[in-house]
Amino acid sequence: VLPPGRRVQNSKLGPTPPRLLTEEEYRLQGEVETRRALAELRSFCQSPEFSAWSTVSRIQSPKRFADFVGGASHVTSDEVFVHEREFGLESLFIDEELFWEDDDDDDEEEENVNNSFAG
């Protein structure tokens, strides 16, 4: 006997699909998980099991890596700038301009088609 208010899920229906994240929840989860993973990576790189010399000998920028392990950001200000330009609000504005330009071209084509039938 189930307590009042409890329902049994019909096994024929299968599991209920997970709730999809909103865009804001997705962005926030990405930030939280990235910070967690970077902290975990830093911690591992500072542990005795980590072979620092082996790793440093294989990477392009040992100083940058050492700075990261010491707590510096994993991205440079130039990288942040490029990312914002490509994926930030500025890129959305550019995409929107391109979209509207395409619509204007469509209107002109539609006008030309209508004029050719009129005459």
Protein Blocks (a to p, Z undefined) as FASTA:
>chain_A
ZZehiacddfklopaddddddfklmmmmmmmmmmmmmmmmmmmmmpmklcfklmmmmpmb
lmlmmmmmnopafbdfklmmmmmmmmmmmlmmmmmmmmmmmmmmmmmmmmmmmmmmmZZ
